[in-house]
Amino acid sequence: MEYNYAILIVLIAIISSIFFSWIYFLIYTIKFLTQVPKLQSFKTSKNIVFPKVSVILPARNEEKYIQKCLKTLIEQDYSNYEIVVINDSSSDRTGELIENFSEANSKVIHINAEPKPDGWTGKNWACYQGYLKSTGDFFLFTDADTIHSFTSISLAVTHLLAEELDALTAIPKILAADLWTKITLPILWTLSLAKYSALNANNPNSKIGYFFGSFFIITRKTYEAIGTHKAVRKEIVEDGALGRKVKEQGFKLNVVHGKDHIHAVWARDPSTLWHGLRRLMISLYNREKINAYLMVIATFLLLLLPLIVLPFSISMVLEQEHITSKMTYLSLVLLSVTITSILLLIITSILELKYSILQNPLYSLGFPLACSFVFIAFLTSIINSGSKDAINWKDRRYTIKENENLR
């Protein structure tokens, strides 16, 4: 009896902490949805000379997406720009398709990336090659599986100029095709808000900074001052690393909602989702091993522990006739706090699905699978860190140890 009493006290304390954590997540989600600015038109002086923008687009085995992306970039209402497309050693028809666009439109500049040297990850090398061939005053980096509205460049430039920014990144509408991505994204989105909220990134007194790889624009002066992609050549999550450098070096960065103008694919199938999660953890593990372990523990506590405690708390309540009144009370408290924590998780996921990810809120019901998927991906990425196939991204394999050696 005393043993069960002690267990109840400990579980109530832990679940109560989780409950308040989800209250925090819910409040931050609402603030994120209502307070982060949108990518929109700003008034500019009639005499302003709009700078030349170099769109830098790396592409590796993107024959399924590259044509739609280039079509939306060619049709922009902004006049002073070029599109530098880098074929990053593709083994499919990507290079051929880029060449066709280049021959038909003078704005498109086709580059075949030179062989990747040691000490570089693939995308960083391709972006750097694009930079070397670019002539713009601003650089707009984007991905081959991104679709742009015809005003996306002009909106980004006027926003950046009007707010006197050094860089700007837009949160895209996420295009999710498979079930696993749809049920997992709201969980990931919510967890990222705790530390990487756009509200923190937009705070000039905060060192938090990041880019969304699907769309970020940066002045040439700023990009070169932070060291270009050469300064993050070893990073697997290069967009996050570049954004951190912008803020750490005192430049002004804004994160804006761009779902009306930029649509991007985060994961194309369960396999890329799996390796995408492992990629995030590997990047964190490379920088901050202790925080990576803490992230795994926090993921278990926040996502899985309430689900594990729920049947135990139900069984304790059902055994009321065999326990004291104090035990009955504690069992009811544990059950109530556990259920409420799970409900807060579901409500937060519904908000993310409906207003951030723009998917059917019913996908929130898949949270038990999503929570398990995220935790296992994070945990195994550290356990298997020495394996040669720890992560497979864009048909290239990376390990944590390899990337440690690049530092």
N, C-alpha and C positions, 0 to 999 in steps of 0.2 A: 504494500500500500504506500509506504513512504517512498519507495522507488518510483512508482507511477506519479506520485505527487511532485517529486523533483523533476521528472521528465516534463510534466505539464507546465511547470513554472518556466523551465528553460525554453520549451517550444513557444510558449506565449510571448516570452521576451524576444525571441528571434523573429517570429511571424509578425509581431507588432512592428518591429523595425522594417520588415519587408513591406508591411501595410503603409507605413509613413513614406517609404521610398516610392511606392506607387502613387501616393498622393502627390508627391513632388514631381514625378514624371508626368502625371496628368496635368498639373498646373503649368509645367514647362511646355508641354505640348500645346496647350491652349495659347500660351504667350507666343510660342513659335508661329502658330497659324495666324495670329492676329496682329503681331507687332513687327514681323520681318517685312521689309519693303518689297514691292514688286518691281520687276523689270518693266519700266514704263517710259513714256516719252517725257523729256524735259525740254523746257524752252531754252533756246540758245540764241546768242547774238546773231543778227543778220549778217554781220561782217566776218563771222567765224570761218576759218579755213579748216575743213574737216581733215584730220590726219589720214595718211595712208595706213590701211590695216592689212597685215599679212595673216591670212588664215593658215595655220599650220596643222596639217591633217596626216598623222601617221596611219598606215594601214598594213596589216599583216593577215593574209588569208581572209579577206573581207568581201569576196565576190558577191555574197548574198546581200550586203548592205551598202557597199560603196557607191553604187549608182544613184540610189535614192538620196543619200547624203549630199553628193556632189550636185545633184539637180537642185536641191533646196538652197545650196550655197551659191550657185550660179545665178539664181533668180532673186538675189537680194536687191533691195531698193537703195542700198548704199552704193555710191559710184566709185569711190576711191579705194579699191582693195584688190588684192591678188590672193589666189588659193594655191598654196604650196603643198602638194600631196606627195608623201614619201612612201614608196613601196618598200616595206620592211622585209625583204627576203621572202616574199610570198611564194607558196608552191601551187597556188591555184591561179585563176584568171584575173586576180586583182590588178597586177601590173598592166595587163592588156586593156582592161576597162579604164584605168586611169589614163593610159596613153590615148585612148579613143576620145575621152573628154578633152584632153590637152590639145589634140589636133583640131577639135571642133570649136574650142573656146580659148581665146588668148589669155583669159584670166587664170586658167589652170596651168600650173607649172609642175611637170612630172619629174620626180627625182627617184632614182633607184639608190637606196641607202648602201653605203659601202659596208663591207663585212664588219660585224660588231667586234670591237677590240675587247680584250680582257679588261675586267673591272667595270663594265657597263651592263645594265639590264637593257633588254631589247628596245622597249618603247622610248626610254630616255635617249638612247643613241639615235633613233629615228627623229625624234623631236629636235635634237641638237643639229642633225644634218639639215632639217628644214630651216632652222634659225640661220644657219650659215648661208643659205640661199635666199633669204628673205630680205626685202628692201623697205618694209613698212616701219612707221613710227610706233605703231601698236601691234602686238601679236595676239591673235585670237586662237587659242588651242582648242581643238575639238576632236571627237572620236568618229570613226567611220560608221558606227551604228547609231549616230545621232541625226535627228531630223530638225531642221530650223525653219521658223516662220520667215517670211520674206522681209521682215523688219528687225530681225534679231540683232544684226550687226549695228544698224543705225541706232536702235534703242540702247544697246550696250555702250556705244561711243558717246552718245549724248548724256547718258546717265553718268558715265565716268567723268566727262568734262564738267558737267553741271555740279557734281559733288566734289570735284577736285580730288579724285581718287587716283591711286597708283595702280590699282588692280580691282577687278570685279569678277565675281563668279556667280552663276545662276543655278539654282536648284531646279533640275529638270523634272518633267513628268516622266515617271519610270514606266517603261513598256515591259510588262511581265506576261510571258506567254504560257508558262507552265505553272501547275498548281503549287509546287514547292516554293517557288519564288513569291507567289502571291500571298501565301500564308506566313512566309518568313520575313518579308520586308518590313511589315509594321513593327515586329519585335526589334529588328536591327535599327530601324529609324528611331524608335523610342529610346533604346539604350544609348545611341550616339548623342542624343540631346543632353544627356547629363553633363558631359564635358565639352562636346563639340557643337553646342547650339549656335545657330547663326547669330543669336543675340550676343553671345560671348565674342564671336569673331568680329562683329561689327562694333564692339566696344574698343575705342582707341587705346584704352588703358590695359587691355588684355593682350596677352601674348598668344592667345589661341588664334590659329589661322589655318586655312585649308582651301583647296580648290576642288570643284567638281570637274573631273577630267573631260566631261562632255562639253563644257563651256566655261572657259575663263579667258578674260582679256587683260592684258598687262602692258604697260608702256615699255618701249625698248629700254629706256633709261633704267627703269626698275628691274627689268629682267636681267640686264647685264650687271647691275649693281649686286644682285643676290647670287650671281655666279652662273646664270643660265642653267640648263639641265645638266651641265657638267658638274655643278655643285651637288647634285642629287643623283649622280650617275649610278650609284649602287642601290638606290631605293626601289623597292618593288611597288610601293604605293607612292609614285612620284608626285601626283597632284597634291596629296596631303603634305608632302615634304616641302614642296615649293611654297605652298600657302603659309606654312610655318615660318619659312625664311623671310617672307614678305613682312609678316607681323614682327618677328624677332628683331629685324633690322629697322623697325620704326616706320615702315611705309603704311599707307592708308589703304585698307582692303574692306570691301563690302560684299556680303553674301545676300542675294536677293532671290525671291521666288520667281522662277522663270517657266513655270509649267505651261503657260499659255503660248510660249514661243519656242521652247526646246523640249524635244521628246528623246529619251535615251533608253537604251537597253542596258540594264545592270547585269542580268544573268540570262543566258539564252536557253539554258536547260539545267536540270539538277546537278549535272557534273560541273558546269561553270559556276553555279551557285556555291557548290561545295568548295571548289578551289578558290573562289572569290573570298569566302569567309576565312579560309586558311591563309590566304594572302594578307588579309587585314591583321590577323594575329601574328604572322611572321614579321610584318613590319613593326608592330608594337614590341614584339619580343626582341628584335634587333636593337631597339632604342632603349627599352626599359623592361628588363626581365622581371623585376619584382612586380611592376604594374601589370605585366602580362599574366603572371600567376594570380594576382588579385582579381584580374578581369575574369579569369576562368572560375574562380571561387564565387565572385559576385554573380556571374551568369547562372551558376547552379542554385545559389540561394534565391535570387529574384525570380527565376523562371521555373525551376523544377521543384524546389523544396515545398512550396504550397501544395503542389499536386501530390507530392509524397505524403505530406502531413494530413491531407484531407481525409483519406480513408481511416487513418488512425484516430483522428478527432471524432469522426462519425461513430466508430466502434466504441470509443470511450463514452459518448453520450448514450448510446444504446445500452450500455451496461450500468445505467444509473442506479438500478435497484440493488446493485452489489457494491456501491461505493458511498462514501459519506456525502453530506450536503455540500461541503466545501469542494469536494472532488467534482460533484455535479456542476457546480458553478464554474469551476475552472475549465471543465470539459466544454461547456457551452461557450465560454469566452474564446477558447481556442478554436472551436468550430466556426464561430461568428467571424473572428478576425481572419481566419484562413479563407473562408468563402468571400469575404469582402475584398481581400487582397487579389483573389483570382478575378473577381468582377471588375476591379480597377484595371487590371491588366487587359481584360477584354474591352472595356470602355475606351481605354487609351488606344488599343489596336484599331477599334472601329473609327475613331477620329482620324488616325493616320491613314487608314484605308480610304476613307471617304473624302478627306480634304487634302492630303499630301500625296498619296500614291494613286488616288483616283481609281480605286477598285471596289468591287462589291463588298460591303461591310460583313457579309456572311463569311468571308474568308477568315475572319477573326476566330471563328469556331475551331479552326485547325491549329490553335495555339499550342496544344500539348505536343503535337508533332513538330511544330516550328521550334518550340523551346528545346526539345530534345536534339533536333538537328543542329541548332546553333551551338549548344553546349558541346556536343560530340565533336563538331568541326573545330572548335577552339581548343578543346583538350587534346585531340589527336595531333593537331598541328605542332604542339609543343613536344608531345611524347615521341612523335616520329620525325623530329627536327633533323636528325642526321641522315634520314633516308634520301636517296637521290631523287625520289619522286614525291618529296614532301609537298610540293605544289607544282601544278602544271598550268601555266598561264600563257595564252596565245601560242600554244605549241612549243613553249620553252619550259624547261624544268629548272626549278630553283630549290635550294635548301637553305635553312637558317645558317648553317655553318659556312656555306659558300659566301653568303652575304655578310657574315661577320668578318670574313677574311678580306672583303673589299674595303673595309673601313680603315 
